[in-house]
Amino acid sequence: MDLRIFTEPQQGAGYETLLRVAQATEQLGFDAFFRSDHYLRMGDGDPLPGPTDAWVTLAGLARETSRIRLGTLMTAGTFRLPGVLAIQVAQVDAMSGGRVEFGLGAGWFAEEHTAYGIPFPKEKFPRLEEQLAIVTGLWGTPVGETFSFRGEHYQLTDSPALPKPAQERVPVLVGGMGKVRTPRLAAKYADEFNIPFRSAAESAEQFAVVRAAVEESGRKADELVYSNALVACVGRTDAEVARRAAAIGRDAAELRADGLAGTPAEVVEKIGVYREAGCQRIYFQILDLDDLDHLELIASEVGPQLD
């Protein structure tokens, strides 16, 4: 079971905080550091220091880490033109020595678009499909050849399709609970399928739908990695669990039911349920980014029990 750290810096974290968390992620033996791609805080609370850009952040972390994978859950398809995005991700991959993974979603948070003057198109999913075709098409075009694309939303003519990522293939993540279009996109483009914040039973059902779509497309279902993102709230005692839950404005009982909360033994048992549902990789959503002891506890007392 791969264990990864997933952060939500729009809730109140600047680059220096993210750097500390990413370096702790590497030092403690986790597989990867991922972040969301949002420009506005969700819910009440102090908005400072303000948003950070996902790919600017990952570019910095690419130069200040050496082992961990780096990526997004998920890059918002509404924020960047696909040709520009392909350049940005390829450059960060080169800066990291080939450690980038690329999650792309349609974008959903209308208020952040209004706040920063970003267009919020009504039909986002068809754009997402074209974006995946363009980004992967640009990366996959042999050096010396050009790439053109004629879609309803985007048109590219004779692009040199440069720069190339350092990796021969940047892993692409697709996720969600859609029953038709999302599995079809995953089958066509994805190396990993991610389900955020859903139960093991719901995950098992969705993984089965996606696996069937992958097989129907002519690929083997096991070509994809199947993963879950779940909020983490781990403590050695019930009091420590409650303290960590309160620090992120959540109820410990609710987190025990819907996330990865409780003592290390409880969390290991819960992850086992997700493993039985088909999950191969866990993203621990860490909401209190100042609590590095939380990461150390997960690394020292949860991770070793999952080997």
C-alpha positions in Angstrom: 0.0 0.0 0.0 1.5 3.3 -1.1 1.1 6.1 1.4 1.1 9.7 0.3 0.5 13.1 1.8 -2.2 15.4 0.3 -2.5 19.0 1.4 -5.1 21.8 0.9 -3.0 25.0 1.1 -5.9 27.3 0.1 -7.1 26.8 3.7 -4.2 28.9 5.0 -0.6 27.9 4.1 2.2 29.8 2.3 5.1 28.3 0.4 7.4 28.0 3.5 4.8 25.9 5.3 4.4 23.7 2.2 8.1 23.3 1.9 8.4 22.1 5.6 5.6 19.6 5.0 7.1 18.3 1.7 10.5 17.9 3.2 9.0 16.1 6.2 7.1 13.9 3.8 10.4 12.9 2.1 12.3 12.4 5.3 9.6 10.3 6.9 9.5 7.9 4.0 6.1 8.7 2.4 5.9 8.1 -1.4 4.6 11.5 -2.5 3.5 15.0 -1.7 0.4 16.2 -3.5 -1.6 19.4 -3.2 -4.9 20.8 -4.3 -5.3 23.4 -7.0 -7.5 26.1 -5.5 -7.4 29.9 -5.2 -9.9 30.5 -2.5 -10.4 29.3 1.1 -13.5 27.1 1.7 -15.5 27.8 4.7 -14.9 30.3 7.5 -11.5 31.1 8.9 -8.5 33.4 8.5 -7.8 33.8 4.7 -4.2 34.7 5.3 -1.6 34.3 3.8 -3.8 33.9 0.7 -3.6 31.4 -2.1 -0.5 29.7 -3.7 -0.4 28.4 -7.2 -0.2 24.7 -7.5 2.4 24.4 -10.3 4.5 27.3 -9.0 4.6 25.6 -5.7 5.6 22.2 -7.2 8.3 23.9 -9.3 9.9 25.2 -6.1 9.5 21.8 -4.3 11.0 20.1 -7.3 14.3 21.8 -6.5 14.1 21.3 -2.7 13.3 17.6 -2.6 15.0 14.7 -4.2 12.9 11.5 -3.9 9.2 12.0 -3.4 6.7 12.1 -6.2 5.0 15.5 -6.7 1.6 16.1 -8.0 -2.0 17.5 -7.9 -5.3 16.2 -6.8 -6.6 17.7 -9.1 -5.3 20.5 -11.4 -8.4 22.5 -12.3 -9.1 22.4 -16.0 -10.6 25.8 -15.9 -7.5 27.6 -14.7 -5.0 27.1 -17.5 -5.1 26.7 -21.3 -4.0 23.1 -22.1 -1.0 24.0 -24.3 0.4 26.2 -21.6 -0.4 23.6 -18.9 1.6 21.0 -20.9 4.6 23.3 -20.9 4.3 24.0 -17.2 4.0 20.4 -16.1 6.8 19.2 -18.5 9.1 21.9 -17.1 8.3 21.0 -13.5 8.9 17.3 -14.4 12.3 18.3 -15.8 13.1 20.4 -12.7 12.3 17.4 -10.4 14.3 14.9 -12.4 11.2 13.1 -13.5 9.1 12.9 -10.4 5.8 14.6 -11.4 2.3 13.0 -11.6 -0.5 14.9 -13.2 -4.0 14.9 -11.9 -6.5 16.8 -14.0 -10.2 17.5 -13.2 -12.9 19.7 -14.7 -12.9 22.4 -12.0 -15.9 22.9 -9.8 -15.6 25.8 -7.2 -17.5 28.6 -8.8 -16.7 31.2 -6.1 -12.9 31.1 -6.7 -13.4 31.8 -10.4 -15.6 34.8 -9.6 -13.1 36.1 -7.0 -10.2 36.0 -9.4 -11.9 36.7 -12.7 -11.4 33.2 -14.1 -14.1 32.2 -16.7 -16.3 29.3 -15.4 -17.8 27.7 -18.4 -21.1 25.8 -18.1 -19.9 22.8 -20.1 -16.7 21.8 -18.3 -16.5 18.1 -19.0 -16.1 18.3 -22.8 -13.3 20.8 -22.2 -11.6 18.4 -19.8 -11.7 15.6 -22.4 -10.1 17.9 -25.0 -7.5 19.1 -22.4 -6.4 15.5 -21.7 -6.2 14.8 -25.4 -4.0 17.9 -26.0 -1.7 17.6 -23.0 -1.0 13.9 -23.6 -0.8 14.5 -27.3 1.8 17.2 -27.0 3.9 15.1 -24.7 3.6 12.1 -26.9 4.5 13.8 -30.2 8.0 12.7 -31.3 10.7 15.3 -31.2 10.9 16.9 -34.6 7.2 16.4 -35.4 4.4 18.8 -34.9 1.0 18.4 -33.1 -2.3 19.8 -34.3 -5.7 19.5 -32.8 -9.2 20.6 -33.9 -11.7 20.5 -31.1 -14.9 22.4 -30.2 -13.1 24.3 -27.5 -9.4 24.3 -28.4 -7.5 24.4 -31.6 -3.7 23.9 -32.0 -1.9 24.3 -35.3 1.6 22.9 -36.0 2.8 23.0 -32.4 6.4 21.9 -31.9 5.1 20.1 -28.9 8.0 21.2 -26.7 9.3 20.9 -24.1 9.1 17.2 -23.3 8.8 15.9 -19.7 11.8 14.1 -18.2 9.8 11.0 -17.9 8.9 9.0 -20.9 5.3 9.0 -19.6 4.1 11.4 -16.9 1.5 9.4 -14.9 -2.0 10.9 -15.4 -4.6 10.8 -12.7 -8.4 10.9 -13.3 -10.9 10.7 -10.5 -14.5 11.0 -9.4 -17.7 9.1 -9.1 -19.3 9.6 -12.5 -20.6 6.3 -13.9 -20.1 6.8 -17.7 -17.9 9.7 -18.9 -15.4 9.6 -16.0 -14.6 5.9 -16.4 -14.4 6.3 -20.1 -11.8 9.1 -19.7 -9.9 7.0 -17.2 -9.8 4.1 -19.5 -8.5 6.3 -22.4 -5.9 8.5 -20.5 -5.3 7.5 -16.9 -2.5 5.7 -15.2 -4.3 6.1 -11.8 -7.9 6.4 -10.8 -8.6 8.3 -7.6 -11.7 8.4 -5.4 -11.9 11.3 -2.9 -13.7 11.1 0.4 -16.0 8.1 -0.2 -16.6 5.0 1.8 -15.0 1.7 1.1 -18.3 0.3 -0.2 -18.8 3.2 -2.6 -15.1 2.9 -3.7 -15.5 -0.8 -4.4 -18.5 -0.1 -6.6 -16.8 2.7 -8.5 -13.5 0.8 -8.9 -15.5 -2.1 -10.5 -17.1 0.3 -13.0 -13.8 1.8 -13.9 -12.1 -1.6 -14.3 -14.8 -2.7 -16.6 -14.4 0.4 -18.7 -10.7 -0.1 -18.9 -11.1 -3.7 -20.0 -13.8 -2.6 -22.6 -11.3 -0.1 -24.0 -8.8 -2.9 -24.7 -6.5 -2.2 -21.8 -5.9 -4.5 -18.9 -7.7 -3.2 -15.7 -4.5 -3.8 -13.7 -2.6 -1.2 -15.8 -4.2 1.4 -13.6 -3.5 2.1 -9.9 -6.7 2.5 -7.8 -6.5 5.0 -5.0 -8.4 6.9 -2.3 -8.0 10.3 -0.7 -9.2 10.5 2.9 -8.9 13.0 5.6 -6.4 11.9 8.3 -6.8 12.4 12.0 -4.6 10.0 13.9 -3.7 10.1 17.6 -2.1 7.7 20.1 -5.1 8.3 22.4 -8.7 9.3 22.1 -7.8 12.7 23.6 -5.2 13.2 21.0 -7.6 12.3 18.2 -10.1 14.7 19.6 -7.5 17.5 19.8 -6.5 17.0 16.2 -10.1 16.9 15.1 -10.9 20.1 16.9 -7.8 21.8 15.4 -9.3 21.3 11.9 -12.9 22.1 13.0 -14.2 18.6 12.6 -15.8 16.1 14.9 -13.8 13.0 15.9 -16.7 10.6 15.6 -17.6 11.9 12.2 -14.0 11.5 11.0 -13.8 8.0 12.4 -16.8 7.1 10.3 -15.9 8.9 7.1 -12.1 9.3 7.2 -8.9 7.8 8.5 -9.3 8.7 12.1 -8.5 7.1 15.4 -5.5 5.3 16.9 -2.9 3.9 14.6 -4.4 0.4 15.1 -7.9 1.7 14.1 -6.5 3.5 11.0 -4.6 0.4 9.9 -7.8 -1.6 10.3 -9.7 1.0 8.2 -7.1 1.0 5.5 -7.4 -2.8 5.4 -11.1 -2.3 4.6 -10.2 0.0 1.7 -7.6 -2.5 0.5 -10.3 -5.2 0.3 -12.3 -2.7 -1.8 -9.5 -2.6 -4.3 -7.5 0.4 -3.1 -3.8 0.3 -3.7 -2.7 3.7 -2.7 -3.8 6.1 0.1 -3.6 9.9 0.1 -3.7 11.1 3.7 -5.4 14.5 3.5 -3.5 16.6 6.1 -5.4 19.8 7.0 -3.3 21.1 9.9 0.0 21.7 8.1 1.7 23.0 11.3 1.4 19.6 13.0 4.4 17.7 11.7 4.1 15.3 14.7 1.0 14.0 13.0 3.0 13.0 9.9 5.6 11.4 12.1 3.0 9.3 13.9 1.5 8.1 10.7 4.9 7.2 9.3 6.1 5.5 12.4 3.0 3.7 13.6 0.7 3.3 10.7 3.0 2.7 7.7 5.0 -0.2 9.1 1.9 -2.2 9.8 0.9 -2.0 6.2 4.0 -3.5 4.7 
